[in-house]
Amino acid sequence: MPTHHEGTREECRALNAYIALMRASESVNARLSRALEASGLTSGQFGALEALYHLGPMCQRALAEKLLRSGGNITMVVDNLEKRGLAERKRGSEDRRYIQVQLTKDGRKCIKELFPKHLAEIVREMAALSGSDQEELRRIGRTLGRRES
């Protein structure tokens, strides 16, 4: 649905692109989240499990930066993963202020089982685009995402 804003050509073009980007993102995320919710995880919890699985243990701040989450949000995500026994916090032995987040045995098992299923859903979603369109979307997304304010 294009904008009904009666601005300049540049404003309308930017607004229409933004609306299309947000609607597509929200639509894909909604469909992908359904399968995660069936396993009792939020997309934030899954993202944390996936990052810890593929990148290894990291401090909570690094995990928040990796997932583009606020400090408060990542604290809640990790708290909930701890409650489920999927992740744990470990204090540094040399610097007790340093807290590292890592997967538990159950967390590793959970993400190892869920990741291939989630990946298959992502592949199905992205199949709406050709391979070259997927590469172009990645390129455009990186350009937009890396833009400095």
N, C-alpha and C positions, 0 to 999 in steps of 0.2 A: 504494500500500500504506500504510494508516494505521499510526500508531505503536502499539506494544504497551506503551508506557510507561503506568503506572497512576498518573498524577499528577492534578493539579487539571484542571478543565475548561479553564481558561485555558492551562495548560501544554500539554495535548494539542492544543488548537486551534492554538496557535502552532507546535508541533512538526509537526503535520500540514501546515500551510501552508508551513512551511520545507521539509519533505521534498518536497512537490509542486513547489515552486518550483525546488529544486535538481535534481530528477529531470527536469523539463521542460527546464531550461536545459542540463543535461548531454546529454540526448537530442538536442535541436536542434543543439547545438554539435558533437556527434559526427557527425551527418549532414552538416552544413555543412563540417566539417573534411576530410571525405573528398575533396571536389572540390579543395580547396586543396592537400592532400597530393599529389594527382595532378599538380599543377603544380610540386611541389617546395617549397611554402611552408608554414610553420606558421601558425596563426591569429595569433600575435603578429607575425610578419613581414608578413602581409597587412595587419594593423591599422596597422602602422607605415607601410607603403607608402600605404595609403589616407589616413591622416592627413596625410602629407607631400604627397600629390597634391592633396587638397582644401583643406588649410590652408596649404600652403607650408612652406618650410624653417623649422626651429625648433631650439632647443637640446635636447640629449638629456634634460635634466630635464623640460622642458615636454612632450616626447614621452612620457616615462614617466608623467607625471601624467595626460595625455590618455588613455592606454591602461590606466591603473590598474595599472602594472607597477612593480616595484622598480628601483632604480638598477642593480643587478647584472644583472637580467634584461634591461633595455633595452640595456645594454652588449652583452650576448651577441646580442640580436636585431640590433642595428646592425652588430656585427662580422660576423655571418653574411650580412647584406644586402650589406655591403662586399665580402666574399669572392666573392659572386655578381655583383658589379658593378652592383647595383641602387640602392645609396645610397652617399653619401660624407660624410665629416666635413670641415668647413672651419673653420679657426681664424679668430677675429675679427682684423681688421687693427688695430684700436685696442686691444683687450684680448685678448691671446693666450691667456688662460685660457678665454675664451668659445669653445665649439665648437658649431658649427651642423651639423645633419644635413639633407641635402637629397637629392633623387632625382637619379640620373644619367639620361642619355638612355635607357638600357636599362630603368631602373627606371620611368620615366614610361611607356614603351611597354608594359611588363609590366602595370602596374596599370590602364592605359587599356584593355587587352584583357581583363583578369581581372574588373575591377569589375562590368561589366554582367552577366557570367555569374553572379557571386556574388550580386549583387542579385536576379537572377531566382530563384536558389535560396532566398534569404530570403523573397521574395514567395510562393513555393510553400509554404514552411514555414508562414508566417503565414496562409495561406489557410484553415488549419484553424479560424481565428477570424473572426468577422464584422468588418466595419470598425469598428463601435462597440466590439466586444470588444478589438480591437487598440488603439484609443484609450484604453480603460479600463486595459488592461495597461500601456501607456506611462505613464499617470498614476500608477498604483499603483507601478510600478517607480521612477519619479522620486521619489515620496514616500518610499519605503523606502530608496532609494539616497542621498538627501540627509539622512537622519536623522543627527543629531549623536550621538556616543557619550556 
